[in-house]
Structures are given as structure tokens and as C-alpha cells.
Amino acid sequence: MFAGGNGQRAIGVFDAVESQLGLKMLTANQVLFWRALQAAGVQPSVEGYGTLFSKNAAPV
């Protein structure tokens, strides 16, 4: 599930949405921040921020 706008407060609901709907949840800001960290050589792992920021996220 992708939330393309920047007006949603999604922090804190990623895990709940993913587990209840069985879908990965992504927001524009989350993906942008994740990609910036990847470009800087950082492998982000933050609990509670969804699958993208989990330890098992595949690098792009």
C-alpha cells in the first residue's frame, strides 16, 4: 500500500497496517529517507517503521 501524499501521519501505524492488511505500507517520505540512507551507505533498521526499515529489508 502506497500513501503518496505528505500530509498523513503514518509513523507508529506501519506495523499495525502491515499485519492487519497483509500488505507492505510505504509513504513517499519514508521511501525518500530510506533511499537517502542507502545512498549514504547506511543500512537502516528501525523497529516499528514497517518492513522497509526492518532488519530483513532487501537493498535496492
C-alpha positions in Angstrom: 0.0 0.0 0.0 1.5 3.4 -1.0 0.5 6.7 0.6 1.8 9.2 -1.9 0.9 12.5 -0.1 3.0 14.1 2.6 0.1 15.1 4.9 -0.5 11.7 6.6 1.0 10.9 9.9 1.9 7.3 9.3 4.7 6.9 11.9 3.5 4.4 14.5 1.0 2.6 12.4 3.2 0.9 9.8 3.4 -2.4 11.7 -0.3 -2.5 12.5 -1.3 -1.8 9.0 1.1 -4.3 7.5 0.0 -7.1 9.9 -3.8 -6.4 9.7 -3.9 -6.0 5.9 -1.1 -8.3 5.0 0.4 -5.6 2.7 3.6 -3.6 2.9 3.0 0.0 3.7 5.1 2.7 2.1 4.9 6.5 2.2 6.7 9.0 0.0 8.7 10.5 2.8 9.6 7.0 4.2 10.9 5.8 0.9 12.8 9.0 0.2 14.5 8.9 3.7 15.3 5.2 3.3 16.8 5.7 -0.1 18.9 8.6 1.1 20.3 6.5 4.0 21.0 3.7 1.5 22.9 6.1 -0.8 25.0 7.2 2.2 25.9 3.6 2.9 23.7 3.2 6.0 21.6 0.1 6.3 18.6 1.4 8.3 17.0 -0.8 10.9 14.3 0.8 12.9 11.7 -1.1 14.8 8.1 0.0 14.3 8.6 1.7 10.9 7.4 -1.2 8.8 9.1 -3.8 6.6 11.1 -1.2 4.7 13.1 -0.3 7.8 13.3 -3.8 9.2 16.5 -5.8 9.5 15.4 -8.0 6.7 14.7 -5.3 4.1 16.4 -6.1 0.8 18.8 -3.4 -0.5 17.9 -1.7 -3.8 
